Amino acid sequence: MTTTTPRLTGAVVRAGDPDYEAARTGWNRLFSRYPDAIVFAADTQDVVNAITWAREQGLALRARSGRHNLEGWSAVDGGVIIDVSRMKSVQFDESARTVTVGTGLTQKETVRTLGQRGFVLPTGSEGGVGLGGVVLGGGFGLLTRSLGLACDNLIATEIVVADGPSSAKAIKVDEDSNAELLWACRGGGGGNFGIATSYTLKVHELPHVEFVIARWTGHEHLGELLRTWQRDAPNADNRLTSALEVDSTAIELSAVLFGGTRRELDEQLRSLLTIGTPELTFMNDPWPIIYQHVDRAPELPFWKFHSQFVKTPFPDEAIDLIVHYMANTPSPPSNFYCTSFGGAVGHAPPGGSAFPHRDALFYCEPGAAWNDPTQHSAALGWAGEFWRALRPFGDGAYVNVPNAPASDWEYAYYGDHVERLRRVKATYDPRNVFSFEQSIPAPTTG
């Protein structure tokens, strides 16, 4: 009996096509890849066909959602990109307080779509980032201490996995079917086991939230703000999540109190808002309106971030390092960002999760952003030096913001869950079809 390799379905863009350049290009222009084909899948079968075709052709493949992979690992030279960004279906079950969505939704689209029905899901703060990768790595932002991580709200998913020597199949993943893979999908990183095509997520009723942005011009109070914030933010009322962001000219505190009053917000933040004379903007609105003010990432072509979780407060030495590097940024938008943990983050969902950083006080990242290619060397050097200087004061890293140079990346991302994740890899991808620069290693043989 003979078999026929399935043709590529969906919208297929090949080298030489008029829209190839736009189709291959990622958000971070620091990296440029030239795949043989980009497949924009319209449904699960398109993903099955693309994986099978790539395997039959002996081509490497990569999964792509929002194109925001910071190291360019969602693309590959000479291989196949399987892009799920057009898979944006939405199906509510309001009685169960769940929604099933295609993994092509961006965070901004998710916030808006859920908000129209009176619901909310905790996501990250950059609206253009694809939900497909965010959920698999963890996902956190200004609702995290009240509602948990995005992955904590994942209750089921459909994933296309490799099948046999050269094909693929879609499988259902929930607490009753493939429960170990569900555990891995809650923080075990995108692209490690297959390609997710839909998520079923727990959603929450959408109240008005109290929101404030406090802005200090200059860095005069940076050391004091960092000391105070790292002391108070992880121990605040669980309804309050806050973030500090510093660029070359200013410091901004953003904070959300989920289901509280302006008086409560003022009380929780008094220790910070009485430092210096910040410019204050208060709002009380539904989350989708607030999110428009949270999602303010500049449109720049070149980016380099590093990530770190912090489990014990920064000593003065570390804070002095931050002050020093932020006084010597390679470009105006280069920044230092940190967001508070604690609260709901400390509680894994039923069935557990592969996200290991639940005891962190906060998360932080130094990041360079720039416009001019002649700044590559200075910006990359600054970001790398800043990260290396802070590494001794942290514990672990975020798989969605990979530290490409790190030799200990597997344990930094996954901690004590490494061996269990390797076993999941051995079960669902024993031939290492889903492989990239820092994918969970294939099982060893012999």
KETI-725408 format. One line per 8 residues: their letters; for each residue x, y, z of C-alpha. Coordinates in nm, 4 decimals. Layout:
<nodes>
a> X,Y,Z; ...;
</nodes>
This chain:
<nodes>
mttttprl> 0.0000,0.0000,0.0000; 0.1364,0.3412,-0.0917; 0.0752,0.6640,0.0965; 0.0712,1.0166,-0.0368; 0.2318,1.3035,0.1454; -0.0414,1.5584,0.2208; -0.0129,1.8884,0.0479; 0.0335,2.2048,0.2468;
tgavvrag> -0.3009,2.3647,0.3201; -0.3947,2.7031,0.4615; -0.2294,3.0116,0.3166; 0.1180,2.9032,0.2067; 0.3897,3.1580,0.1339; 0.7099,3.0396,-0.0331; 1.0417,3.2056,-0.1067; 0.9964,3.4230,-0.4152;
dpdyeaar> 0.6312,3.5028,-0.3472; 0.5455,3.8748,-0.3364; 0.4493,3.8645,0.0317; 0.7365,3.6424,0.1435; 0.9332,3.9250,0.3082; 0.6386,4.0383,0.5181; 0.5461,3.6794,0.6043; 0.8909,3.5762,0.7248;
tgwnrlfs> 0.9753,3.8865,0.9306; 0.9445,3.8768,1.3089; 0.8836,4.1525,1.5592; 1.2481,4.1700,1.6699; 1.4441,4.2676,1.3584; 1.7676,4.1792,1.5332; 1.7128,3.8294,1.3918; 1.6367,3.7421,1.0314;
rypdaivf> 1.5431,3.3927,0.9107; 1.4682,3.2611,0.5605; 1.2310,2.9635,0.5791; 1.1383,2.7485,0.2828; 0.7693,2.8044,0.3571; 0.5416,2.9876,0.5970; 0.2058,2.8189,0.6510; -0.0713,3.0398,0.7891;
aadtqdvv> -0.3022,2.7775,0.9311; -0.6768,2.8382,0.9283; -0.7646,2.5305,1.1324; -0.6194,2.2308,1.3103; -0.6040,2.0202,0.9957; -0.3754,2.2759,0.8320; -0.1370,2.2328,1.1258; -0.1537,1.8526,1.1010;
naitware> -0.0814,1.8704,0.7264; 0.2081,2.1127,0.7701; 0.3807,1.9030,1.0365; 0.3360,1.5878,0.8318; 0.4618,1.7559,0.5144; 0.7684,1.8964,0.6914; 0.8487,1.5562,0.8393; 0.8109,1.3832,0.5034;
qglalrar> 1.0397,1.6417,0.3443; 1.2942,1.6188,0.6239; 1.2594,1.9887,0.7052; 1.2882,2.1554,1.0431; 0.9715,2.3239,1.1657; 0.8847,2.5967,1.4106; 0.5589,2.7122,1.5682; 0.4726,3.0822,1.5552;
sgrhnleg> 0.1880,3.2831,1.7042; 0.2509,3.6546,1.7606; 0.6084,3.6688,1.6165; 0.7412,3.8030,1.9476; 0.9967,3.5334,2.0222; 1.2770,3.7562,2.1470; 1.5578,3.5389,2.0104; 1.3939,3.4646,1.6753;
wsavdggv> 1.3425,3.0961,1.7580; 0.9918,3.0865,1.6123; 1.1523,3.1005,1.2664; 1.4093,2.8806,1.0952; 1.6315,2.9022,0.7890; 1.5324,2.6562,0.5167; 1.2498,2.4994,0.7172; 0.8791,2.5518,0.7729;
iidvsrmk> 0.7119,2.8085,0.9964; 0.3673,2.6980,1.1075; 0.1861,3.0191,1.1964; -0.1377,2.9993,1.3981; -0.2000,3.3756,1.4108; -0.5145,3.3490,1.1965; -0.6768,3.0980,1.4313; -0.8858,3.3406,1.6372;
svqfdesa> -1.2027,3.1484,1.7187; -1.3812,3.2305,2.0452; -1.6460,3.0159,2.2150; -1.7848,3.1067,2.5572; -1.9427,2.8803,2.8130; -2.0747,3.1444,3.0501; -2.2340,2.8969,3.2891; -1.8980,2.7239,3.3359;
rtvtvgtg> -1.7050,3.0539,3.3320; -1.4763,2.9265,3.0551; -1.3789,3.0319,2.7051; -1.2214,2.8236,2.4280; -1.0053,3.0334,2.1976; -0.7809,2.9798,1.9000; -0.4172,3.0254,1.9885; -0.3764,3.3022,1.7303;
ltqketvr> -0.5347,3.5685,1.9479; -0.3013,3.8385,2.0740; -0.3165,3.9518,2.4339; -0.4853,4.2763,2.3273; -0.7478,4.0869,2.1292; -0.8053,3.8534,2.4225; -0.8595,4.1389,2.6668; -1.1007,4.3147,2.4303;
tlgqrgfv> -1.2957,4.0018,2.3323; -1.3418,3.8808,2.6893; -1.4256,4.2294,2.8102; -1.7127,4.2583,2.5643; -1.8753,3.9642,2.7436; -1.7938,4.0879,3.0927; -1.4962,3.8628,3.1626; -1.1233,3.8934,3.2203;
lptgsegg> -0.8175,3.6674,3.2064; -0.4769,3.7531,3.3532; -0.2286,3.8149,3.0719; 0.0900,4.0053,3.0126; 0.1001,4.3769,2.9397; 0.2202,4.3890,2.5772; -0.0876,4.3713,2.3607; 0.0753,4.2512,2.0388;
vglggvvl> 0.2210,3.9360,2.1944; 0.0437,3.6165,2.0894; -0.1555,3.4275,2.3491; -0.0250,3.1005,2.2028; 0.3209,3.1386,2.3532; 0.2305,3.3416,2.6602; 0.0116,3.0760,2.8216; 0.2598,2.7940,2.7665;
gggfgllt> 0.5390,2.9840,2.9411; 0.3406,3.1238,3.2314; 0.1957,3.4654,3.1510; 0.1855,3.7427,3.4118; 0.0954,4.1096,3.4366; -0.1045,4.3533,3.6480; -0.3792,4.1054,3.7404; -0.1422,3.8295,3.8458;
rslglacd> -0.1465,3.8620,4.2249; -0.5277,3.8571,4.2231; -0.6029,3.6001,3.9490; -0.2829,3.3969,3.9104; -0.0802,3.3305,3.5981; -0.2357,3.2863,3.2555; -0.1229,2.9208,3.2619; -0.2968,2.8693,3.5960;
nliateiv> -0.6239,2.9413,3.4198; -0.5612,2.6814,3.1454; -0.7961,2.3858,3.1905; -0.7718,2.2187,2.8489; -0.5978,2.2492,2.5158; -0.5841,2.0885,2.1743; -0.2306,2.0158,2.0569; -0.0993,1.8724,1.7344;
vadgpssa> 0.1816,1.6298,1.8165; 0.4084,1.4133,1.6055; 0.2689,1.0677,1.5321; 0.4814,0.7717,1.4286; 0.7818,0.8134,1.2008; 0.6443,1.0857,0.9714; 0.2929,1.2063,1.0506; 0.0991,1.4140,1.3058;
kaikvded> -0.2273,1.4091,1.4959; -0.4372,1.6377,1.7145; -0.4977,1.5281,2.0718; -0.7205,1.6559,2.3493; -0.5396,1.7550,2.6659; -0.7207,1.8041,2.9969; -0.7321,1.6586,3.3479; -0.8854,1.3353,3.2167;
snaellwa> -0.6894,1.2927,2.8918; -0.3121,1.3414,2.8707; -0.3072,1.5059,3.2128; 0.0718,1.4995,3.2293; 0.0897,1.7063,2.9110; -0.1585,1.9559,3.0591; 0.0752,1.9927,3.3564; 0.3652,2.0587,3.1159;
crgggggn> 0.1641,2.3135,2.9170; 0.1179,2.5197,3.2303; 0.4588,2.6852,3.2216; 0.6688,2.4253,3.0383; 0.7324,2.6547,2.7440; 0.6015,2.6877,2.3904; 0.7078,2.4653,2.1020; 0.8486,2.1846,2.3166;
fgiatsyt> 0.5901,1.9105,2.2649; 0.3712,2.0103,1.9706; 0.1682,2.3013,1.8367; -0.1298,2.4183,2.0409; -0.4316,2.5127,1.8314; -0.6861,2.6018,2.1013; -0.7021,2.6763,2.4723; -0.9895,2.6378,2.7141;
lkvhelph> -0.9388,2.8895,2.9904; -1.1091,2.9785,3.3144; -1.2320,3.3388,3.3033; -1.3348,3.5781,3.5778; -1.6086,3.8347,3.6108; -1.4886,4.1787,3.5127; -1.5214,4.4477,3.7791; -1.4000,4.8013,3.7522;
vefviarw> -1.0424,4.8211,3.8745; -0.8564,5.1002,4.0475; -0.5486,5.1975,3.8491; -0.2697,5.4461,3.9009; 0.0374,5.5537,3.7082; 0.2908,5.7499,3.9119; 0.5761,5.9136,3.7232; 0.8972,6.0556,3.8668;
tghehlge> 1.1086,6.2606,3.6261; 1.4752,6.1676,3.6484; 1.6413,5.9053,3.8679; 1.6863,6.0991,4.1908; 1.4592,5.8656,4.3865; 1.5366,5.5402,4.2051; 1.7275,5.3716,4.4879; 1.4666,5.4623,4.7499;
llrtwqrd> 1.1794,5.3541,4.5252; 1.3381,5.0175,4.4529; 1.4058,4.9508,4.8211; 1.0528,5.0443,4.9222; 0.8787,4.8671,4.6341; 1.0628,4.5358,4.6790; 0.9773,4.5430,5.0501; 0.6072,4.6248,5.0145;
apnadnrl> 0.4831,4.5116,4.6730; 0.5185,4.1321,4.7191; 0.3438,4.1571,5.0588; 0.0594,4.3887,4.9624; -0.3099,4.3026,4.9575; -0.3495,4.0108,4.7162; -0.5787,4.2216,4.4992; -0.2934,4.4636,4.4245;
tsalevds> -0.0305,4.4036,4.1559; 0.2279,4.6672,4.0714; 0.5216,4.7195,3.8408; 0.8146,4.9601,3.8285; 0.9703,5.0595,3.4978; 1.2721,5.2837,3.4569; 1.3989,5.4327,3.1306; 1.6743,5.6849,3.0676;
taielsav> 1.4662,5.9836,3.1806; 1.2005,5.8720,3.4273; 1.0571,5.6105,3.6663; 0.6999,5.4866,3.6407; 0.4947,5.2890,3.8892; 0.1789,5.1251,3.7558; -0.0593,4.9463,3.9877; -0.3992,4.7764,3.9675;
lfggtrre> -0.6290,4.7045,4.2606; -0.8749,4.4393,4.1445; -1.2085,4.4920,4.3154; -1.1308,4.7639,4.5684; -1.1613,5.1352,4.6349; -0.9460,5.4382,4.5646; -0.8933,5.4786,4.9390; -0.7608,5.1219,4.9628;
ldeqlrsl> -0.5300,5.1827,4.6662; -0.3942,5.4993,4.8282; -0.3330,5.3173,5.1558; -0.1523,5.0292,4.9876; 0.0772,5.2608,4.7912; 0.1327,5.5363,5.0464; 0.4934,5.4338,5.1159; 0.5777,5.4798,4.7468;
ltigtpel> 0.3623,5.7781,4.6513; 0.5044,5.9898,4.9341; 0.8575,5.9580,4.7904; 0.9354,6.2787,4.6063; 0.6551,6.4464,4.4098; 0.5387,6.2078,4.1387; 0.2894,6.3039,3.8718; -0.0196,6.0916,3.9418;
tfmndpwp> -0.2924,5.9631,3.7097; -0.5800,5.7684,3.8662; -0.8492,5.5750,3.6816; -1.1453,5.3579,3.7738; -1.2658,5.1641,3.4700; -1.3198,4.8129,3.3343; -0.9975,4.6274,3.2643; -1.0095,4.6607,2.8806;
iiyqhvdr> -1.0016,5.0403,2.9134; -0.7217,5.0287,3.1679; -0.5296,4.7840,2.9467; -0.4977,5.0475,2.6757; -0.2908,5.2515,2.9195; -0.0855,4.9495,3.0288; -0.0021,4.8402,2.6715; 0.2400,5.1162,2.5748;
apelpfwk> 0.5452,4.9383,2.4348; 0.7275,5.1609,2.1832; 0.7443,5.0562,1.8181; 1.1144,4.9902,1.7676; 1.2899,4.7353,1.5459; 1.5644,4.6069,1.7764; 1.5312,4.4533,2.1232; 1.7378,4.2607,2.3740;
fhsqfvkt> 1.5950,4.1525,2.7091; 1.7197,3.9245,2.9832; 1.5070,3.7814,3.2627; 1.5394,3.7030,3.6301; 1.3207,3.6002,3.9231; 1.4132,3.7349,4.2651; 1.3416,3.5358,4.5820; 1.5257,3.7476,4.8373;
pfpdeaid> 1.5270,4.1292,4.8356; 1.8032,4.3006,4.6438; 2.0836,4.4163,4.8735; 2.2186,4.7679,4.8396; 2.4899,4.6389,4.6069; 2.2327,4.5189,4.3540; 2.0273,4.8378,4.3758; 2.3419,5.0439,4.3223;
livhyman> 2.4112,4.8389,4.0090; 2.0636,4.9134,3.8742; 2.1072,5.2844,3.9417; 2.4454,5.2775,3.7683; 2.3274,5.0992,3.4537; 2.0154,5.3104,3.4211; 2.2338,5.6218,3.4329; 2.4281,5.4889,3.1345;
tpsppsnf> 2.1668,5.3494,2.8935; 2.2633,5.2978,2.5282; 1.9346,5.4501,2.4055; 1.6465,5.6493,2.5602; 1.3917,5.3595,2.5629; 1.6303,5.1040,2.7155; 1.4858,5.0126,3.0520; 1.4688,4.8119,3.3704;
yctsfgga> 1.1336,4.6530,3.4524; 1.0065,4.4624,3.7538; 0.6619,4.3313,3.8507; 0.5391,4.1986,4.1827; 0.4652,3.8360,4.2656; 0.3112,3.6823,4.5756; -0.0631,3.6560,4.6233; -0.2293,3.4060,4.3875;
vghappgg> 0.1033,3.3207,4.2228; 0.1890,3.1106,4.5263; -0.0931,2.8651,4.4563; -0.0671,2.6181,4.1671; -0.3945,2.5179,3.9978; -0.5585,2.1761,4.0527; -0.3323,1.9221,3.8848; -0.0282,2.1440,3.9316;
safphrda> 0.1862,2.3258,3.6796; 0.5379,2.3211,3.5393; 0.5907,2.6874,3.6327; 0.8496,2.6678,3.9128; 0.8921,3.0267,4.0317; 0.5964,3.0512,4.2685; 0.8043,3.1617,4.5657; 0.9573,3.4602,4.3846;
lfycepga> 0.9066,3.8045,4.5359; 0.9162,3.9658,4.1944; 1.0315,3.9333,3.8366; 1.2699,4.1730,3.6645; 1.4370,4.2294,3.3306; 1.6950,4.4724,3.1943; 1.6142,4.5481,2.8325; 1.7752,4.7413,2.5515;
awndptqh> 1.5615,4.8849,2.2709; 1.6965,5.0847,1.9803; 1.6354,5.2154,1.6301; 1.9742,5.2433,1.4624; 2.1712,4.9346,1.3488; 2.4934,5.1159,1.4333; 2.3878,5.0887,1.8001; 2.3841,4.7072,1.7957;
saalgwag> 2.7171,4.6629,1.9680; 2.6595,4.9208,2.2414; 2.3043,4.8061,2.3151; 2.3839,4.4354,2.3214; 2.6904,4.4975,2.5346; 2.4949,4.7064,2.7863; 2.2107,4.4550,2.8163; 2.4499,4.1629,2.8556;
efwralrp> 2.6669,4.3347,3.1141; 2.3637,4.4502,3.3130; 2.2201,4.0970,3.3180; 2.5505,3.9373,3.4217; 2.5969,4.1927,3.6983; 2.2523,4.1155,3.8443; 2.2623,3.7360,3.8043; 2.4177,3.6674,4.1478;
fgdgayvn> 2.1154,3.8347,4.3107; 1.8443,3.6328,4.1353; 1.7164,3.2793,4.1179; 1.5774,3.1488,3.7918; 1.4672,3.2956,3.4593; 1.1519,3.3227,3.2487; 1.1256,3.0891,2.9508; 0.9231,3.3501,2.7574;
vpnapasd> 1.2142,3.5946,2.7956; 1.5025,3.3570,2.7268; 1.8576,3.4131,2.8417; 2.0237,3.2782,2.5302; 2.3856,3.2891,2.6583; 2.3123,3.0996,2.9808; 2.4599,2.7506,3.0057; 2.2200,2.6582,3.2874;
weyayygd> 1.9082,2.7741,3.1000; 1.7109,2.4509,3.1463; 1.7254,2.4655,3.5259; 1.6873,2.8448,3.5268; 1.3558,2.8174,3.3406; 1.2165,2.4999,3.4942; 1.3947,2.4411,3.8254; 1.3101,2.1093,3.9898;
hverlrrv> 1.0657,2.0264,3.7098; 1.3371,1.9557,3.4500; 1.3364,1.5778,3.4806; 0.9581,1.5538,3.4748; 0.9442,1.7727,3.1641; 1.2018,1.5517,2.9977; 0.9786,1.2531,3.0652; 0.6850,1.4344,2.9055;
katydprn> 0.9082,1.5079,2.6072; 0.9989,1.1391,2.5813; 0.6300,1.0454,2.5812; 0.4948,1.2985,2.3333; 0.7933,1.3844,2.1129; 1.0408,1.0929,2.1317; 1.1858,1.1789,1.7874; 1.2513,1.5418,1.8848;
vfsfeqsi> 1.0424,1.6854,1.6018; 0.9784,2.0014,1.8011; 1.3306,2.1236,1.8503; 1.4916,2.4661,1.8701; 1.7895,2.6314,2.0355; 1.6622,2.5952,2.3927; 1.3912,2.3324,2.3598; 1.3584,2.0660,2.6265;
papttg> 1.6158,1.8027,2.5286; 1.5119,1.4867,2.3547; 1.5556,1.1712,2.5629; 1.8939,1.0092,2.5449; 1.9256,0.6559,2.4122; 2.1827,0.3816,2.4493;
</nodes>
